[in-house]
Amino acid sequence: FLLGTAVLARDTWIHVTVVYDAALRQQQMYVNGRMDAISTSPIDPYRGVTLGSVATVGRYPNTTSGFFFFDG
């Protein structure tokens, strides 16, 4: 789980990149070319074939309904 700290403006193009460093077993997230978050514990690589594996981009918590998702 990797959660960034950047505050994102609505109706604005934003470039988000997540990089996985296999040697360090670490994720790094960049927002508009600047590092925004880095994992603090070892993370196994996402293989995309394990039952139940999930990669979600653009989800944020909502106290009313659980989560909101990026719509656009």
N, C-alpha and C positions, 0 to 999 in steps of 0.2 A: 504494500500500500504506500503510495507516494503522493503527498499532498503539498502543493505549492503555496507560496505566500503572496504572489502577485495579485493585485486588485485589477480586474479586467473590466474595461468600459464596454457598455452595450453599443451595438451598431458600429463597431470598429473592427477592422480586420486585425487578427492577432495570429502570429505564427508560434505554434507550440510543438516542440520536439522532445521526445523521450528517448534516451540512449541507454542501452544496456552494455556494461563493461563486463564481459565474461571472465576476464582474468581476476577482477576485483569482486565479481558477483554483486555489482552495484548499479542502481539506476540513477540517472541524472536527467533532470527536466529543465529545458530552456524555454523561456518566453521571450519572443522577439530577439533571439540571439544571446540573451543574458541568462546565466544559470539562476534558476529560481528554487530548486530543491535537489537534494541528494539523499539517497537512502542511507540510513545509519546502521543497518544490520544486513548480513549477507542475504541475497535473494536468489533463489533458483531461477534458471532461465525459463521463460514462457515458451512452451513447445506447441501450444495450440491444438493438442490432440488429447489431453487429459480430460476425462469427463468432469465437468464442473469448473474448468478453468475459465476465467473471465478477464477480459481486458476492457476496461471502460474508460472513455475519455469524455469529459464534459458533464460529470455528475457532481451534484453538490447537495448537502443535507438540507432537509426542510422539516421543521418540528411538527408540521401539520400532517403531511402525507408521506413522510419518509425521505424521498429524494426527488429533486428536479433534474431533468436532463436537458442538455443543450438542444435547442430547437431552431435550426437555421443553417 
